[in-house]
């Protein structure tokens, strides 16, 4: 168990020494207060992109094969 704790401490130390991540909007270094963004402005730009559905996941709708096919039956008198 103590080996797992020591390994966790080593991983955390490597993360602290790693390069700071860049802002996904403008590419500047991220700031801890607005992480992962560099500023409040970039955070709001990203939020607006989500709100206006600029960010989308492409979806292909499958045809429903189990549904009965429509028939062209005319009413007979």
N, CA, C and O atoms as a Tinker XYZ file with bonds, in Angstrom:
   308  protein
     1  N      0.823000   -1.195000    0.000000    73     2
     2  CA     0.000000    0.000000    0.000000    64     1     3
     3  C      0.866000    1.258000    0.000000    63     2     4     5
     4  O      0.538000    2.232000   -0.678000    81     3
     5  N      1.952000    1.249000    0.741000    73     3     6
     6  CA     2.808000    2.437000    0.800000    64     5     7
     7  C      3.491000    2.696000   -0.546000    63     6     8     9
     8  O      3.827000    3.839000   -0.855000    81     7
     9  N      3.702000    1.637000   -1.355000    73     7    10
    10  CA     4.277000    1.824000   -2.688000    64     9    11
    11  C      3.324000    2.615000   -3.577000    63    10    12    13
    12  O      3.755000    3.459000   -4.363000    81    11
    13  N      2.021000    2.338000   -3.449000    73    11    14
    14  CA     1.029000    3.062000   -4.246000    64    13    15
    15  C      1.009000    4.532000   -3.857000    63    14    16    17
    16  O      0.888000    5.400000   -4.722000    81    15
    17  N      1.124000    4.817000   -2.577000    73    15    18
    18  CA     1.112000    6.200000   -2.106000    64    17    19
    19  C      2.350000    6.932000   -2.599000    63    18    20    21
    20  O      2.262000    8.087000   -3.015000    81    19
    21  N      3.514000    6.265000   -2.557000    73    19    22
    22  CA     4.749000    6.885000   -3.041000    64    21    23
    23  C      4.655000    7.151000   -4.534000    63    22    24    25
    24  O      5.103000    8.196000   -5.008000    81    23
    25  N      4.075000    6.216000   -5.281000    73    23    26
    26  CA     3.915000    6.396000   -6.722000    64    25    27
    27  C      2.985000    7.568000   -7.020000    63    26    28    29
    28  O      3.223000    8.331000   -7.957000    81    27
    29  N      1.931000    7.709000   -6.229000    73    27    30
    30  CA     0.999000    8.822000   -6.406000    64    29    31
    31  C      1.711000   10.145000   -6.169000    63    30    32    33
    32  O      1.497000   11.103000   -6.912000    81    31
    33  N      2.546000   10.210000   -5.154000    73    31    34
    34  CA     3.307000   11.428000   -4.874000    64    33    35
    35  C      4.250000   11.778000   -6.006000    63    34    36    37
    36  O      4.412000   12.951000   -6.341000    81    35
    37  N      4.875000   10.769000   -6.602000    73    35    38
    38  CA     5.787000   11.005000   -7.721000    64    37    39
    39  C      5.023000   11.525000   -8.930000    63    38    40    41
    40  O      5.511000   12.410000   -9.632000    81    39
    41  N      3.834000   10.991000   -9.182000    73    39    42
    42  CA     3.023000   11.459000  -10.321000    64    41    43
    43  C      2.593000   12.911000  -10.124000    63    42    44    45
    44  O      2.597000   13.704000  -11.065000    81    43
    45  N      2.226000   13.242000   -8.904000    73    43    46
    46  CA     1.817000   14.625000   -8.636000    64    45    47
    47  C      2.981000   15.582000   -8.833000    63    46    48    49
    48  O      2.798000   16.687000   -9.345000    81    47
    49  N      4.173000   15.166000   -8.432000    73    47    50
    50  CA     5.354000   16.015000   -8.603000    64    49    51
    51  C      5.642000   16.233000  -10.088000    63    50    52    53
    52  O      6.007000   17.340000  -10.483000    81    51
    53  N      5.485000   15.209000  -10.908000    73    51    54
    54  CA     5.704000   15.363000  -12.346000    64    53    55
    55  C      4.688000   16.329000  -12.950000    63    54    56    57
    56  O      5.021000   17.115000  -13.837000    81    55
    57  N      3.451000   16.269000  -12.466000    73    55    58
    58  CA     2.424000   17.176000  -12.996000    64    57    59
    59  C      2.770000   18.624000  -12.682000    63    58    60    61
    60  O      2.555000   19.507000  -13.512000    81    59
    61  N      3.305000   18.875000  -11.489000    73    59    62
    62  CA     3.671000   20.241000  -11.115000    64    61    63
    63  C      4.804000   20.759000  -11.978000    63    62    64    65
    64  O      4.864000   21.953000  -12.272000    81    63
    65  N      5.706000   19.873000  -12.388000    73    63    66
    66  CA     6.855000   20.279000  -13.186000    64    65    67
    67  C      6.530000   20.367000  -14.677000    63    66    68    69
    68  O      7.335000   20.883000  -15.452000    81    67
    69  N      5.370000   19.874000  -15.084000    73    67    70
    70  CA     4.991000   19.857000  -16.499000    64    69    71
    71  C      4.733000   21.277000  -16.998000    63    70    72    73
    72  O      4.473000   22.190000  -16.215000    81    71
    73  N      4.810000   21.442000  -18.326000    73    71    74
    74  CA     4.534000   22.741000  -18.915000    64    73    75
    75  C      3.075000   23.122000  -18.663000    63    74    76    77
    76  O      2.195000   22.263000  -18.709000    81    75
    77  N      2.819000   24.387000  -18.402000    73    75    78
    78  CA     1.425000   24.810000  -18.226000    64    77    79
    79  C      0.657000   24.631000  -19.528000    63    78    80    81
    80  O      1.204000   24.826000  -20.613000    81    79
    81  N     -0.583000   24.267000  -19.415000    73    79    82
    82  CA    -1.419000   24.079000  -20.602000    64    81    83
    83  C     -1.760000   25.417000  -21.217000    63    82    84    85
    84  O     -1.761000   26.454000  -20.553000    81    83
    85  N     -2.049000   25.363000  -22.505000    73    83    86
    86  CA    -2.413000   26.570000  -23.230000    64    85    87
    87  C     -3.928000   26.739000  -23.235000    63    86    88    89
    88  O     -4.681000   25.767000  -23.165000    81    87
    89  N     -4.345000   27.966000  -23.318000    73    87    90
    90  CA    -5.766000   28.302000  -23.419000    64    89    91
    91  C     -6.302000   27.739000  -24.734000    63    90    92    93
    92  O     -5.696000   27.957000  -25.783000    81    91
    93  N     -7.426000   27.019000  -24.699000    73    91    94
    94  CA    -7.970000   26.452000  -25.938000    64    93    95
    95  C     -8.528000   27.504000  -26.902000    63    94    96    97
    96  O     -8.760000   27.202000  -28.072000    81    95
    97  N     -8.742000   28.712000  -26.435000    73    95    98
    98  CA    -9.300000   29.757000  -27.289000    64    97    99
    99  C     -8.198000   30.547000  -27.992000    63    98   100   101
   100  O     -8.234000   30.709000  -29.212000    81    99
   101  N     -7.207000   31.045000  -27.223000    73    99   102
   102  CA    -6.200000   31.925000  -27.823000    64   101   103
   103  C     -4.784000   31.360000  -27.801000    63   102   104   105
   104  O     -3.914000   31.877000  -28.501000    81   103
   105  N     -4.530000   30.320000  -27.024000    73   103   106
   106  CA    -3.211000   29.697000  -27.003000    64   105   107
   107  C     -2.251000   30.255000  -25.968000    63   106   108   109
   108  O     -1.127000   29.764000  -25.862000    81   107
   109  N     -2.648000   31.257000  -25.205000    73   107   110
   110  CA    -1.786000   31.786000  -24.148000    64   109   111
   111  C     -1.760000   30.793000  -22.987000    63   110   112   113
   112  O     -2.630000   29.927000  -22.899000    81   111
   113  N     -0.771000   30.907000  -22.094000    73   111   114
   114  CA    -0.735000   30.002000  -20.932000    64   113   115
   115  C     -1.973000   30.187000  -20.051000    63   114   116   117
   116  O     -2.424000   31.311000  -19.828000    81   115
   117  N     -2.508000   29.086000  -19.558000    73   115   118
   118  CA    -3.708000   29.132000  -18.720000    64   117   119
   119  C     -3.380000   29.709000  -17.347000    63   118   120   121
   120  O     -2.259000   29.585000  -16.854000    81   119
   121  N     -4.370000   30.333000  -16.749000    73   119   122
   122  CA    -4.252000   30.913000  -15.418000    64   121   123
   123  C     -5.075000   30.057000  -14.465000    63   122   124   125
   124  O     -6.166000   29.612000  -14.818000    81   123
   125  N     -4.565000   29.824000  -13.265000    73   123   126
   126  CA    -5.230000   28.932000  -12.316000    64   125   127
   127  C     -6.653000   29.399000  -11.986000    63   126   128   129
   128  O     -7.545000   28.567000  -11.814000    81   127
   129  N     -6.874000   30.689000  -11.897000    73   127   130
   130  CA    -8.196000   31.206000  -11.520000    64   129   131
   131  C     -9.262000   30.916000  -12.564000    63   130   132   133
   132  O    -10.430000   30.739000  -12.217000    81   131
   133  N     -8.885000   30.863000  -13.831000    73   131   134
   134  CA    -9.856000   30.640000  -14.904000    64   133   135
   135  C     -9.527000   29.392000  -15.708000    63   134   136   137
   136  O     -9.963000   29.261000  -16.852000    81   135
   137  N     -8.781000   28.494000  -15.137000    73   135   138
   138  CA    -8.324000   27.286000  -15.820000    64   137   139
   139  C     -9.466000   26.527000  -16.446000    63   138   140   141
   140  O    -10.491000   26.370000  -15.782000    81   139
   141  N     -9.377000   26.059000  -17.632000    73   139   142
   142  CA    -8.231000   25.917000  -18.526000    64   141   143
   143  C     -7.993000   27.124000  -19.426000    63   142   144   145
   144  O     -7.223000   27.034000  -20.382000    81   143
   145  N     -8.636000   28.241000  -19.139000    73   143   146
   146  CA    -8.517000   29.425000  -19.982000    64   145   147
   147  C     -7.515000   30.398000  -19.392000    63   146   148   149
   148  O     -7.118000   30.275000  -18.233000    81   147
   149  N     -7.106000   31.382000  -20.212000    73   147   150
   150  CA    -6.128000   32.365000  -19.746000    64   149   151
   151  C     -6.803000   33.559000  -19.082000    63   150   152   153
   152  O     -6.173000   34.282000  -18.310000    81   151
   153  N     -8.082000   33.766000  -19.382000    73   151   154
   154  CA    -8.779000   34.940000  -18.844000    64   153   155
   155  C    -10.282000   34.694000  -18.808000    63   154   156   157
   156  O    -10.799000   33.722000  -19.358000    81   155
   157  N    -10.947000   35.610000  -18.144000    73   155   158
   158  CA   -12.410000   35.561000  -18.081000    64   157   159
   159  C    -13.009000   35.752000  -19.478000    63   158   160   161
   160  O    -14.043000   35.167000  -19.801000    81   159
   161  N    -12.360000   36.565000  -20.292000    73   159   162
   162  CA   -12.829000   36.808000  -21.658000    64   161   163
   163  C    -12.867000   35.512000  -22.466000    63   162   164   165
   164  O    -13.863000   35.223000  -23.129000    81   163
   165  N    -11.784000   34.730000  -22.414000    73   163   166
   166  CA   -11.744000   33.468000  -23.175000    64   165   167
   167  C    -12.753000   32.468000  -22.610000    63   166   168   169
   168  O    -13.333000   31.683000  -23.360000    81   167
   169  N    -12.963000   32.490000  -21.312000    73   167   170
   170  CA   -13.954000   31.594000  -20.701000    64   169   171
   171  C    -15.347000   31.926000  -21.220000    63   170   172   173
   172  O    -16.134000   31.025000  -21.510000    81   171
   173  N    -15.657000   33.213000  -21.339000    73   171   174
   174  CA   -16.967000   33.625000  -21.834000    64   173   175
   175  C    -17.137000   33.330000  -23.325000    63   174   176   177
   176  O    -18.236000   32.998000  -23.770000    81   175
   177  N    -16.066000   33.449000  -24.091000    73   175   178
   178  CA   -16.130000   33.095000  -25.514000    64   177   179
   179  C    -16.482000   31.624000  -25.667000    63   178   180   181
   180  O    -17.328000   31.268000  -26.487000    81   179
   181  N    -15.837000   30.767000  -24.879000    73   179   182
   182  CA   -16.108000   29.337000  -24.939000    64   181   183
   183  C    -17.549000   29.039000  -24.513000    63   182   184   185
   184  O    -18.233000   28.239000  -25.152000    81   183
   185  N    -18.003000   29.674000  -23.449000    73   183   186
   186  CA   -19.376000   29.471000  -22.978000    64   185   187
   187  C    -20.381000   29.878000  -24.051000    63   186   188   189
   188  O    -21.381000   29.190000  -24.257000    81   187
   189  N    -20.123000   30.984000  -24.728000    73   187   190
   190  CA   -21.025000   31.439000  -25.781000    64   189   191
   191  C    -21.037000   30.462000  -26.958000    63   190   192   193
   192  O    -22.078000   30.259000  -27.584000    81   191
   193  N    -19.894000   29.863000  -27.258000    73   191   194
   194  CA   -19.854000   28.871000  -28.341000    64   193   195
   195  C    -20.706000   27.656000  -28.000000    63   194   196   197
   196  O    -21.363000   27.094000  -28.876000    81   195
   197  N    -20.702000   27.247000  -26.738000    73   195   198
   198  CA   -21.564000   26.131000  -26.329000    64   197   199
   199  C    -23.029000   26.552000  -26.392000    63   198   200   201
   200  O    -23.885000   25.793000  -26.847000    81   199
   201  N    -23.309000   27.778000  -25.929000    73   199   202
   202  CA   -24.692000   28.259000  -25.871000    64   201   203
   203  C    -25.309000   28.385000  -27.258000    63   202   204   205
   204  O    -26.489000   28.086000  -27.444000    81   203
   205  N    -24.519000   28.824000  -28.227000    73   203   206
   206  CA   -25.034000   28.996000  -29.585000    64   205   207
   207  C    -24.875000   27.732000  -30.431000    63   206   208   209
   208  O    -25.113000   27.758000  -31.638000    81   207
   209  N    -24.482000   26.658000  -29.816000    73   207   210
   210  CA   -24.314000   25.347000  -30.455000    64   209   211
   211  C    -23.285000   25.368000  -31.586000    63   210   212   213
   212  O    -23.430000   24.651000  -32.576000    81   211
   213  N    -22.243000   26.193000  -31.435000    73   211   214
   214  CA   -21.135000   26.180000  -32.388000    64   213   215
   215  C    -20.384000   24.866000  -32.269000    63   214   216   217
   216  O    -19.963000   24.285000  -33.269000    81   215
   217  N    -20.220000   24.400000  -31.032000    73   215   218
   218  CA   -19.594000   23.103000  -30.798000    64   217   219
   219  C    -20.683000   22.048000  -30.958000    63   218   220   221
   220  O    -21.682000   22.067000  -30.239000    81   219
   221  N    -20.492000   21.143000  -31.888000    73   219   222
   222  CA   -21.486000   20.091000  -32.115000    64   221   223
   223  C    -20.797000   18.763000  -32.303000    63   222   224   225
   224  O    -19.666000   18.697000  -32.784000    81   223
   225  N    -21.477000   17.721000  -31.926000    73   223   226
   226  CA   -21.022000   16.365000  -32.184000    64   225   227
   227  C    -21.835000   15.862000  -33.369000    63   226   228   229
   228  O    -23.063000   15.810000  -33.298000    81   227
   229  N    -21.162000   15.489000  -34.465000    73   227   230
   230  CA   -21.929000   15.030000  -35.623000    64   229   231
   231  C    -22.671000   13.738000  -35.315000    63   230   232   233
   232  O    -22.107000   12.807000  -34.740000    81   231
   233  N    -23.916000   13.694000  -35.695000    73   231   234
   234  CA   -24.760000   12.524000  -35.431000    64   233   235
   235  C    -25.389000   12.076000  -36.742000    63   234   236   237
   236  O    -25.934000   12.878000  -37.500000    81   235
   237  N    -25.302000   10.797000  -36.984000    73   235   238
   238  CA   -25.951000   10.223000  -38.153000    64   237   239
   239  C    -27.112000    9.395000  -37.632000    63   238   240   241
   240  O    -26.918000    8.407000  -36.923000    81   239
   241  N    -28.295000    9.800000  -37.984000    73   239   242
   242  CA   -29.476000    9.082000  -37.512000    64   241   243
   243  C    -29.698000    7.855000  -38.372000    63   242   244   245
   244  O    -29.729000    7.939000  -39.600000    81   243
   245  N    -29.851000    6.723000  -37.722000    73   243   246
   246  CA   -30.062000    5.464000  -38.440000    64   245   247
   247  C    -31.543000    5.321000  -38.779000    63   246   248   249
   248  O    -32.410000    5.771000  -38.030000    81   247
   249  N    -31.816000    4.691000  -39.910000    73   247   250
   250  CA   -33.194000    4.410000  -40.285000    64   249   251
   251  C    -33.724000    3.319000  -39.366000    63   250   252   253
   252  O    -32.986000    2.433000  -38.935000    81   251
   253  N    -35.001000    3.400000  -39.081000    73   251   254
   254  CA   -35.621000    2.399000  -38.220000    64   253   255
   255  C    -36.050000    1.217000  -39.092000    63   254   256   257
   256  O    -37.097000    1.274000  -39.736000    81   255
   257  N    -35.255000    0.154000  -39.118000    73   255   258
   258  CA   -35.538000   -1.005000  -39.956000    64   257   259
   259  C    -36.690000   -1.849000  -39.433000    63   258   260   261
   260  O    -37.286000   -2.614000  -40.191000    81   259
   261  N    -37.010000   -1.725000  -38.166000    73   259   262
   262  CA   -38.069000   -2.543000  -37.579000    64   261   263
   263  C    -39.467000   -2.002000  -37.863000    63   262   264   265
   264  O    -40.453000   -2.715000  -37.677000    81   263
   265  N    -39.561000   -0.777000  -38.303000    73   263   266
   266  CA   -40.869000   -0.173000  -38.556000    64   265   267
   267  C    -41.463000   -0.771000  -39.840000    63   266   268   269
   268  O    -40.729000   -1.017000  -40.797000    81   267
   269  N    -42.762000   -1.002000  -39.870000    73   267   270
   270  CA   -43.378000   -1.538000  -41.077000    64   269   271
   271  C    -43.322000   -0.515000  -42.206000    63   270   272   273
   272  O    -43.501000    0.684000  -41.991000    81   271
   273  N    -43.075000   -1.007000  -43.390000    73   271   274
   274  CA   -43.009000   -0.131000  -44.554000    64   273   275
   275  C    -44.417000    0.328000  -44.913000    63   274   276   277
   276  O    -45.358000   -0.463000  -44.851000    81   275
   277  N    -44.570000    1.589000  -45.285000    73   275   278
   278  CA   -45.894000    2.074000  -45.684000    64   277   279
   279  C    -46.315000    1.413000  -46.989000    63   278   280   281
   280  O    -45.506000    1.219000  -47.896000    81   279
   281  N    -47.580000    1.076000  -47.062000    73   279   282
   282  CA   -48.104000    0.447000  -48.273000    64   281   283
   283  C    -49.037000    1.405000  -48.979000    63   282   284   285
   284  O    -49.659000    2.264000  -48.353000    81   283
   285  N    -49.129000    1.252000  -50.276000    73   283   286
   286  CA   -49.997000    2.114000  -51.077000    64   285   287
   287  C    -51.318000    1.396000  -51.360000    63   286   288   289
   288  O    -51.636000    1.095000  -52.510000    81   287
   289  N    -52.059000    1.134000  -50.330000    73   287   290
   290  CA   -53.357000    0.471000  -50.502000    64   289   291
   291  C    -54.431000    1.542000  -50.583000    63   290   292   293
   292  O    -54.538000    2.425000  -49.732000    81   291
   293  N    -55.196000    1.431000  -51.609000    73   291   294
   294  CA   -56.293000    2.373000  -51.770000    64   293   295
   295  C    -57.556000    1.754000  -51.206000    63   294   296   297
   296  O    -57.758000    0.541000  -51.261000    81   295
   297  N    -58.385000    2.603000  -50.672000    73   295   298
   298  CA   -59.664000    2.095000  -50.138000    64   297   299
   299  C    -60.551000    1.645000  -51.302000    63   298   300   301
   300  O    -60.732000    2.371000  -52.279000    81   299
   301  N    -61.093000    0.442000  -51.178000    73   299   302
   302  CA   -61.997000   -0.083000  -52.219000    64   301   303
   303  C    -63.432000    0.141000  -51.763000    63   302   304   305
   304  O    -63.751000   -0.063000  -50.592000    81   303
   305  N    -64.306000    0.562000  -52.691000    73   303   306
   306  CA   -65.722000    0.818000  -52.312000    64   305   307
   307  C    -66.505000   -0.430000  -52.115000    63   306   308
   308  O    -67.693000   -0.370000  -51.798000    81   307
